C-alpha cells in the first residue's frame, strides 16, 4: 500500500508495530513512520490528524479487542471529510446476503475457535469492528479480500457486493493488487458505504464473467 500511495503522489504517514518498523526501511526517507500499536488511541490520533484518507488493515490479533479498538480510534479521530478504507476477509458480511460454502463456514468456525483458544486471533472482534464501521456516517469502504498469493500485479481486482457471486468463484487475489484496490478506493466515491468482496482480475472466474458480458 505504501508503494502504491507514494506512486500516486500522496504524503504518507504510517503506523507500524515497533518490532516491524524495519520492514519499512525502503520507504523511511519518503514517509513518516509512527511506531506503535494500531489500537493505541493516542498513536492513531497523531497519525490520522489532518489526513484526507486513512487505510486500515483490521488485524484481529490477540483477544484484547485489537480490531475493534483500531476501527473505533480511526472513526473517532479521522476528519469528517476523510475517506476511510478498511480491509478484512470474505467472512465479514454487511447485510447477511453473502452465500458461503459449507467448507468455508467450517474453516472459519474451526480456525476462529482454535485461534481464540490459543489467544492468537479473535475473529469475533473483527466482526465487531466492521459492525461499528457499518453504522458510522463517515465516508468508509470495507474491502473484503479473497485468499491471497504473491506475485506481480495483474491489475485492479474486480468486485461484487456479495460472496457467492460467480465472478468471485476463483477466490484468489495477488497481495499487491489487494493493496492496489484499497489505494484506488480512496478516490472512488462509488465505493462509499460499500463492502466490496474482491478477486483478481485475471482469475478464471473474473475472465469468464468478462467473456459473458461480451457475448
Secondary structure as UniProt FT lines:
FT   HELIX           2..7
FT   TURN            8..9
FT   STRAND          13..16
FT   HELIX           18..27
FT   TURN            28..30
FT   STRAND          32..35
FT   TURN            38..39
FT   HELIX           41..48
FT   TURN            49..50
FT   STRAND          53..57
FT   TURN            62..65
FT   HELIX           66..77
FT   TURN            80..81
FT   STRAND          83..89
FT   TURN            90..91
FT   HELIX           102..117
FT   TURN            118..119
FT   HELIX           123..134
FT   STRAND          139..145
FT   STRAND          148..149
FT   STRAND          158..160
FT   TURN            163..164
FT   HELIX           166..168
FT   TURN            169..170
FT   STRAND          173..174
FT   HELIX           175..185
FT   TURN            186..187
FT   HELIX           189..191
FT   TURN            192..193
FT   STRAND          197..199
FT   TURN            201..202
FT   HELIX           204..214
//
